[in-house]
Amino acid sequence: MRMAHKTFRIGVVQPHPVSTSYEDFRNGGDVDHACELLSRFEGQADLVCFPEMYPWTGEKELGQSARALGIGLVAGIVEQTPTGCYNTATLFGRDGSIIGRQRKKYPTAGEIERAGISAGKSYEVFDVEQVRIGMVICADLPFFTDWRALIDQKADVIFNLSRWFALSDAYPATIISRHLEFGRPFIGLNWARFAFPQWDQVPHGFPPAGGHTTITIPPSVTNLKELGHWFRTKQGGIDSMKDFATVLGEEEETATVTIDIDAVRRFPGYFYYEPQRIQ
């Protein structure tokens, strides 16, 4: 008799900030909204993830909500420490305790100049109920390669917490390309469409931007024959992204996905072997 696969339910949040100013946001203006969004997943998810720097602060309140709901959580927190200020993906367990923190390794010039963000030093995989979670923040994923340490550490699922203030139409391609390369579930989280510069960008600002949070999960196959059958019979036809990638819209939105972790660990990758890089 075949044993049941280990499945893991992930909740995805693409939030729209409710704060009316950058100062309000930095002082916790979106913490209550974040807790309300988290509550929508009660009984529906094992782990919920927010995007980069959302809700910025509120570790105590988020931990209390996670514990009350019995849900794990990844939140975008600006971490204040005696040694520096960091753009951090903070991982909470179901009991509200902090399991781990992943600091952004390559903060942008704007983050450094406006928020005093310091650079993280390494990438780490965290065990959440026997599921290995990796987290990469924003441009650390598409523009740098040392996050590959998460692959070497056998991450089962990789989250990309982002806040793209422009070119969000290109965000799905960024996540999908990494998914194709490694055959792991890659879940890219962005803020909903929002005029970021009315807060903290340049004096004249940019138009609203954002959205297109992207969820990618490999099919439950073990070899090339099964992969070929999946391509030929998948929903929407061979060229469709159905059963391959889910892309949210531009407004505030939540979604839930169930991942077969055992299948992820068996899956050899869309090209069967990881492409070899030329030295």
Secondary structure as UniProt FT lines:
FT   STRAND          7..14
FT   HELIX           22..26
FT   TURN            27..30
FT   HELIX           31..39
FT   TURN            40..44
FT   STRAND          47..49
FT   TURN            52..53
FT   STRAND          55..56
FT   HELIX           59..69
FT   STRAND          72..81
FT   TURN            82..83
FT   STRAND          84..92
FT   TURN            94..95
FT   STRAND          98..103
FT   HELIX           109..115
FT   STRAND          117..118
FT   STRAND          125..128
FT   TURN            129..130
FT   STRAND          131..137
FT   TURN            138..139
FT   HELIX           140..143
FT   HELIX           146..148
FT   HELIX           149..152
FT   TURN            153..154
FT   STRAND          157..161
FT   HELIX           168..170
FT   HELIX           171..182
FT   STRAND          186..189
FT   HELIX           197..200
FT   TURN            203..204
FT   STRAND          214..216
FT   HELIX           224..233
FT   TURN            235..236
FT   TURN            238..239
FT   TURN            242..244
FT   STRAND          245..247
FT   STRAND          253..260
FT   HELIX           261..266
FT   TURN            270..271
//
